[in-house]
Amino acid sequence: RFHGEGYQEGYAEGSHIGIAEGRRYGSLHGAKIGLEIGCCLGFALTWHCLLQKCTDEKSSKKIRALESLIGMIQKFPYEDPTYDKLQEDLEKIRGKFKQVCSMLNIQSDFRTDTERSSLTF
């Protein structure tokens, strides 16, 4: 009898604590992804504006790559955490960001921790 009651109490308490811990972890992880995506979008929009005045072929390739990155970010499913290709799309955005940085001769090491990133504003 005591074993069954103890199990039920422990299971209920563990479920409650697990939900709270999962919510905290999800909020933190979501905030980090949002920070990274927001930084990429701001970076892309800024460079897109800066390159608008240039008319040479190299600049038009950079502008097309920036527009592609902006489009990928705008299509990213922010509202749906259960989206099954979320990580895949995030990796595609990271890859396009690295490609754009390479085209612009800029280091692309984005970090959300306390270490300094090469991208400073």
C-alpha angles and dihedrals in degrees: 000000000000091000092056094046092047091050092051093048092047092047093050093048092046091050091051093048091044092054092050092047091047091050092052092047092047092050092050094046092045091051091052092051090047091051092051094046092045092051091050092049094048090047092049095046092048094050091044090057092046093051097045092091094053117092104182123112095251091054092048090054090050091048091051091050090048091049089051091051092047090050092050091051093047090052093049109120101240094163098052115067090173093060104132096216096046095116092042092053091045090054090050090053091049090050093050090047090054090048092051092047090051091051089050093045092240127137110248104204103135113186128178096192129085094276115103117259122214087237104084126169 
